[in-house]
Amino acid sequence: MPKKELTMETRLLLAFVLVGIVLVGWNYIYKPPPLPVTPATQGALPAAATDNVPKPAPAAPPPPVADLPGQVQASQAEEFDIETDLYRVRFSNQGAVVRSWILKQYKDSTGKPLDLVNTYGAFGSVGRERYNVIFEGTDAEAPNQTAVWKPYRYAALPVELDEKPPQVAPYQPRLDWQIWFASMSRPEQYPWTLHLIWKLLDNDPETLSLFRGNPFPGKPPRYIRAMLYRYEFAPAGNPEGNWWKREELGLWLPPLTANDPRLISFLRQAGWLQSTNAPGP
């Protein structure tokens, strides 16, 4: 008879149950021996008789942290299995890490025994700060110090400091995902960002749909630039009520107009501009 596949909820519940069994079994098997108890001396001295008892010498100060011995590690990495008719669990002696947890009676989508532990590790750790490229536009005649720049807000990436991080799972904001990588690189590695600016300079509806809104609904901005910021979570309970704090790191792309010959030349070479007509500023 064909083997019945479990639902995701059942697999998750089963995983938690098995983890609990292993943890309890581990503590039972490798329970440390009890420390020896020294029996108390019979006939304790009364308080008055302790006056003449010499005081012990003060203990030596503890050694500095740098002189303390390091954490004890296994001299050689080894793995061992715990196996039943239902599952096979493989442990490592390097911190009792679970390397594999195979359910024998169930198969994955490839027909192999279902393994609850995999080697996926694209993000082994999550940093406390993030870089973020933000596109900003202005209607000013010149992109100087007096220009007022308005940001294009992403669907999920932080822009405004008081924006609460949204929960978007299982939806994946495609532009936000790509900008996250671009922010850790240079524009030369992500040339499509210039095409994005070109579309924003024309108020292209499909391009604008990738953002949370359009800061220039009446007509396109005259200039668009890309700024690089470093974001961190703001301290909890700060007076401003902000979720984020950020530091401006500088220009990622300089201010560009729809008639900028550099932009037009690049778009033509890349095959993104087939006509000599450019959108008006």
C-alpha angles and dihedrals in degrees: 000000000000114000115250116238118227123234118248091252091053092048091051093049091047091050092054091048092050092047089054091050092051094047092050091046092047092053091047096048097042098035108149117242116260117264115253113259117220110219114241116255111256119237101030116210115262117243093256092054094056094069093085096042109112114246116242117252114264114266118256114258114263116263118257116274092251090060096052116106116259126249113290112253131186110265093224131022112245135171130207135181135229107201136183134162089272106042146004119217122192119203133189123216088224095097096326091280117180106234098178139003112189124186104210099201097053134066132208125226091280094053094253123127110280111259115197091196120060137175097244106137111150090137108032090164138016118227126226094232137040137198118232132188111210124192113221131186136197139189092210120128090235131020094238135127093288095056117111111222123204120199127228103232118223125225093246113352114097119261110145114052094230095052114119113225106257126227105234102161128162088019113084114208099219098200093046090051092052094044090054089062094040091054090063092050141043130274090249088067093049105040092161088078088074089054088050091054090049090055092048090051086060096044088239106194096215092050093046090052087069089065130065092247148334116263089195106048096154099054136338120279120260094231135022125191135174119231127195118222135176113223130199133171111268119238112275115261095018113168093244093055091230125160094201143036121197144188124214109232099180144262118337092180123009123241110287133189130203089252096049105131091211092057094044093048092050093048091051093050090049091049094243095115117056099165132059090225113102126192114261120256 
